[in-house]
Amino acid sequence: LSVSLQLANKARTEKEEKMSQAYAISAGVSLEGQQLFQTIHKTIKDCKWQEKNIVVMEEVVIAPPYQVENCKGKEGSALSHVRKIVEKHFRDAESQKVLQRSQAPPTQKETSLSS
């Protein structure tokens, strides 16, 4: 019984995530905004879209372009927690970009210069 309940919960969660992503796309939210929403949602389930804003725990609103300074709410633990998640998200995204650049094959121009 518990396995089927877990599967039902997982299916519902996946459906909610897909609906949320579909909403974000239809609302014209940037890819960065969608990725940030996914990151926050992994840690804090209580987050949703309100037009193009991300609303976390009914306390914190993150408006485009979804940077740390765009996190608004009552000063307190919720706001500082969300800011930390946003900071870490962009730090991780930046280190991913650096990794991808260092692993990228050389461009045609670079290869012709070395020959």
Backbone as a ProteinNet text record, in pm:
[ID]
protein_1_A
[PRIMARY]
LSVSLQLANKARTEKEEKMSQAYAISAGVSLEGQQLFQTIHKTIKDCKWQEKNIVVMEEVVIAPPYQVENCKGKEGSALSHVRKIVEKHFRDAESQKVLQRSQAPPTQKETSLSS
[TERTIARY]
84.3	0	87.2	191.7	273.4	348	385.5	456.2	364.9	239.4	147.7	118	115.1	93.9	212.9	335.6	455.4	455.9	417.9	413.6	310.3	195.7	90.8	140.2	208.2	262.6	367.7	454.1	559.4	495.9	394.9	327.2	261.3	198.6	132.7	237.3	348.1	455.6	509.4	534.3	586.6	486.7	358.2	254.2	252.9	260.7	262.4	382.8	499	619.2	604.4	547.4	526.1	427.6	319.9	220.9	287.2	369	437.2	530.5	603.7	696.1	618.7	508.9	426.6	373.8	331.9	283.2	395.3	513	626.2	658.6	657.1	687	580.2	452.9	344	343.7	393.3	398.5	520.5	606.8	724.3	837.2	846	953.5	1083.7	1194.2	1324	1367.8	1459.6	1513.4	1579.5	1649.3	1713.7	1608.9	1495.1	1387.6	1332.1	1313.4	1261.3	1358.8	1488.1	1589.4	1597.2	1588	1591.1	1471.1	1353.5	1232.6	1254.1	1309.7	1334.3	1429.1	1534	1631	1564.8	1486.2	1419.1	1320.7	1246.7	1142.8	1201.1	1326.4	1390.7	1406.4	1433.7	1456.5	1328	1249	1126.6	1009	929.2	816.4	712.4	701.7	600.5	648	653.5	684.4	600.8	561.3	470	496.5	436.4	444.6	327.7	354.2	249	285.9	221.7	263.9	409.2	501.3	641.9	722.9	657.2	727.2	723.7	831.5	835.3	796.8	696.3	653.4	689.6	768.8	816.6	754.4	688.4	626.2	534.6	473.7	384.5	452.7	587.5	658	758.1	818.2	925.9	885.2	904.6	873.2	1003.4	1029.2	1147.5	1098.2	1130.1	1086.7	1199.5	1165.1	1270.1	1363.5	1492.1	1566.2	1613.4	1545.4	1566.3	1704.4	1760	1888.4	1861.8	1968.6	1955.3	1884.7	1920.2	1858.5	1711.3	1662.4	1520.6	1435.6	1497.7	1424	1366.9	1235.8	1170.9	1082.2	1074.8	989.7	1025.4	955.6	982.2	1119.5	1205.3	1337.1	1319.9	1394.7	1383.5	1443.7	1420.2	1485.5	1441.2	1312.9	1265	1336.9	1343.2	1407.1	1555.4	1625	1768.7	1793.6	1706.7	1720.4	1703.6	1602.6	1577.5	1693.4	1743.8	1857.6	1978.6	2001.4	2114.9	2097.4	1974.9	1947.5	1973.6	1926	1943.7	2093	2166.2	2310.8	2380.9	2352.2	2415.8	2378.9	2253.8	2209.7	2294.5	2314.6	2390.8	2540.6	2591.8	2731.8	2753.8	2663.2	2674.1	2660.7	2566	2544.6	2670	2732.9	2854	2967.8	2984.2	3092.4	3065.6	2937.8	2903.3	2946.8	2920.8	2958.3	3109.2	3184.3	3330.2	3377.5	3318.2	3352.4	3325.5	3208.3	3172	3267.3	3307.5	3401.4	3536.1	3581.9	3714	3711.7	3593.4	3584.4	3542.3	3507.4	3458	3570.1	3537.3	3641.1	3681.2	3805	3847.4	3765.5	3745.6	3669.6	3756.9	3695.8	3768.5	3882.8	3855.7	3956.7	4078.9	4054.4	4164.3	4247.2	4180	4252.7	4336.8	4284.8	4359.8	4482.4	4470.7	4584.5	4698.3	4665.9	4769.8	4839.4	4780.2	4843.4	4946.6
-121.4	0	125.6	126.4	248.7	277.1	171.8	192.9	262.5	216.7	279.9	424	449	585.1	673.7	619.4	694.9	724.5	626.7	646.7	752.8	748.5	847.5	987.6	998.7	1128.2	1176.8	1086.5	1122.4	1169.3	1098.4	1135.7	1272.8	1297.3	1426.4	1538.3	1513.1	1612.9	1643	1538.5	1559.4	1636.5	1605.8	1675.4	1823.7	1850.9	1990.2	2064.8	1996.6	2060.6	2091.2	1998.2	2019.1	2134.4	2138.3	2245.6	2380.2	2381.5	2503	2549.8	2455.3	2489.8	2538.8	2472.6	2513.5	2654.6	2683.8	2818.2	2920.1	2889.6	2982.5	3011.1	2907.1	2924.2	3011.8	2982.8	3060.3	3205	3228.8	3365.5	3440.9	3370.7	3435.5	3455.7	3367	3375.4	3330.2	3398.7	3363.7	3225.4	3166	3035.5	3042.9	3154.1	3172	3167.9	3234.4	3235.5	3095.7	3020.6	2884.2	2795.5	2809.1	2727.6	2763.9	2893.5	2936.2	2879.6	2884.7	2830	2682.7	2605.9	2462.9	2443.8	2525.2	2515.4	2543.6	2650.1	2684.5	2574.6	2525.5	2425.5	2296.4	2264.9	2144.3	2156.8	2279	2302.8	2341	2425.9	2476.7	2444.6	2347.4	2305.1	2415.9	2501.4	2606.7	2725	2704	2817	2804	2919.4	2919.6	3042.2	3041.8	3156.8	3249.7	3378.8	3479.3	3575.5	3557.1	3622.3	3582.7	3682.1	3645.1	3639.9	3660.5	3660	3521	3489.1	3365.2	3403.9	3334.7	3361.9	3241	3265	3157.5	3171.2	3067.3	3061.5	3180.6	3234.2	3350.2	3471	3465	3572.4	3646.4	3575.2	3634.2	3634.8	3748.6	3761.5	3791	3712.9	3735.9	3778.5	3901.9	3956.3	3943.3	3944.9	3942.7	4061.4	4053.3	3941.2	3835	3820.7	3709.1	3705.3	3823.4	3828.7	3844	3835.2	3846.1	3976.1	4085.4	4215.4	4222.5	4125.8	4122.4	4044.4	3990.6	3917.8	4020.3	4026.1	4124.2	4051	4106.9	4049.1	4108.5	4062.5	4110.5	4058	4146.6	4101.8	3991	3884.9	3773.3	3648.6	3536.2	3412.1	3364.3	3380.7	3335	3410.3	3542.3	3624.2	3591	3579.8	3551.9	3411	3315.6	3178.5	3176.3	3244.1	3249.1	3319.5	3428.7	3499.3	3407	3324.7	3231.3	3130.1	3080.1	2983.5	3049.6	3173.3	3245.3	3267.7	3311.6	3333.6	3206.4	3097	2968.8	2923.9	2942.7	2902.7	2971.4	3102.5	3175.4	3145.5	3120.6	3080	2946.9	2850.2	2718.6	2730.3	2812.5	2831	2890.1	2984	3048.4	2946.9	2864.6	2766.2	2660.5	2630.4	2538.5	2597.7	2727.3	2793.1	2787.9	2814.8	2813.1	2672.7	2571.7	2432.3	2401.1	2440.6	2412.6	2481.5	2604.1	2676.1	2605.3	2557.3	2493.6	2357.1	2293.5	2162.7	2172.7	2290.4	2307.8	2280.9	2215.7	2194.7	2330	2341.9	2471.4	2506.2	2634.3	2677.8	2661.8	2673.1	2656.8	2757.6	2880.3	2984.9	2945.7	2894.3	2854	2741.4	2643	2529.5	2573.3	2665	2708.7	2793.6	2860.7	2940.7	2851.5	2738.3	2651.8	2566.7	2553.8	2468.1	2542.1
0	0	0	84.6	93.8	-36.7	-109.8	-236.7	-337.1	-346.9	-442	-400	-269.5	-220.6	-257.7	-240	-276.9	-426.2	-507.6	-652.2	-689.6	-623.2	-650.1	-614.5	-500.7	-458.7	-557.5	-602.1	-697.8	-829.4	-875.1	-999.7	-985.8	-869.9	-847.6	-845.5	-776.9	-769.6	-908.7	-988.2	-1123.5	-1208.8	-1192	-1268	-1228.3	-1097.5	-1050	-1106.4	-1109.5	-1161.5	-1310.2	-1385.1	-1529.6	-1553	-1474	-1486.2	-1456	-1351.9	-1311.1	-1422.4	-1482.3	-1590.2	-1712.6	-1743.8	-1857.8	-1836.1	-1713.7	-1682.1	-1704.9	-1652.5	-1663.1	-1809.5	-1891.9	-2034.2	-2099.4	-2069.1	-2130.2	-2081.6	-1961	-1907.5	-1960.5	-2034.5	-2092	-1993	-1894.7	-1795.1	-1861	-1830.3	-1887.9	-1840.1	-1915.3	-1877.6	-1740.7	-1712.5	-1581	-1470.3	-1493.8	-1394.9	-1371.1	-1479.7	-1468.1	-1392	-1422.4	-1354.3	-1206.4	-1175.6	-1036.1	-961.5	-1023.9	-961.7	-927	-1021.9	-998	-879.7	-873.7	-764.5	-630	-623.3	-497.4	-459.5	-558.6	-533.9	-476.2	-510.6	-455.4	-304.1	-256.9	-114.4	-42.3	-104.4	-41.3	-133	-93.5	-178.6	-194.1	-92.4	-94.5	-177.9	-310.4	-398.1	-524.7	-576.9	-692.2	-777	-894.8	-983.7	-957.4	-963.5	-960.5	-1072.6	-1188.2	-1312	-1335.7	-1345.3	-1368.5	-1239.7	-1125.9	-997.6	-935.2	-863.7	-785.9	-643.4	-589.2	-451.8	-366.4	-261	-175.4	-36.8	9.7	143.1	170.4	66.5	78.9	142.9	158.4	229.3	143.3	48.3	-30.8	-177.4	-243.8	-386.3	-459.8	-564.4	-647	-785.5	-822.5	-951.2	-1053.3	-1183.4	-1285.2	-1264.4	-1291.3	-1350.6	-1251.1	-1139.4	-1045.7	-980.5	-951	-880.2	-730.4	-650.4	-504.2	-466	-535.2	-500.8	-540.2	-617.7	-655.5	-555.7	-450.5	-345.4	-248.5	-240.3	-152.2	-51.6	66.4	169.3	303.7	405.2	540.3	582.1	633.8	678.4	780.6	764.2	857.8	798.9	866.1	826.9	688.4	655.4	523.9	412.6	424.3	322.1	311.4	423.7	416.1	362.4	395.7	344.7	192.6	142.8	-1.6	-71.9	-13.5	-74.3	-85.6	18.1	14.3	-98.6	-116	-223.5	-359.5	-376.7	-503.2	-529.4	-426	-439.1	-483.3	-413.9	-444.5	-585.5	-624.4	-758.2	-865.2	-850.5	-952.4	-944.3	-822.6	-808.7	-881	-855.9	-920.4	-1071.7	-1117.3	-1261.2	-1324.8	-1255.6	-1308.1	-1316.2	-1213.4	-1217.5	-1324.7	-1351.1	-1460.6	-1595.1	-1613.9	-1739.8	-1760	-1651.1	-1659	-1696.1	-1633.1	-1663.6	-1810.7	-1859.1	-1997.6	-2094	-2060.8	-2149	-2151.4	-2035.2	-2029.7	-2098.6	-2105.4	-2169.4	-2315.8	-2360.2	-2497	-2596.3	-2706.2	-2808.3	-2867.8	-2913.9	-2969.4	-3092.9	-3112.9	-3230.3	-3354.7	-3469.7	-3595.2	-3606.2	-3561.1	-3568	-3485.3	-3362.2	-3273.9	-3335.5	-3397.5	-3454.8	-3575.8	-3654.4	-3773.2	-3731.3	-3616.6	-3568.3	-3522.4	-3459.7	-3403.7	-3509.9	-3629.3	-3730.8	-3812.9
[MASK]
+++++++++++++++++++++++++++++++++++++++++++++++++++++++++++++++++++++++++++++++++++++++++++++++++++++++++++++++++++

